């Protein structure tokens, strides 16, 4: 097998273990402290920021426009609409701008 397949399998196993591990740890408690819950609620925004910020700072005009459009669509519509709008703008502007 190739190294890439080993990396994919290891990533899948580690992802599963971290997800089930968090569930097992939190299931031991009757009640989660409000601060812990607030911290856990902030995780999705933090992860999204770590994915979008590098692209935003090293992007060209097409990528920045796609990020802005995707952000605006996300305020009104769902995730799939946001994805398709951002992808459509990115593809169109890359064709136009080169």
C-alpha angles and dihedrals in degrees: 000000000000126000090245092060091050090052092050092049092046090048091051093049093047092047090051092048093050092049095047091041092057091048092050093049094048093044089064091068125075091209133017116227112248092239091054090048091049090051092050091048089055094055098085092052091047092050092047090050092052090052098044102037098068091048091049094051097045098036132114125228094278093053093045092050090049091051092050093048092046090050093050093047090049090059092061108022141034133280097269092051089050092050095048094045092050092045092048092051092046094049093045095047093046089054092048099040096037 
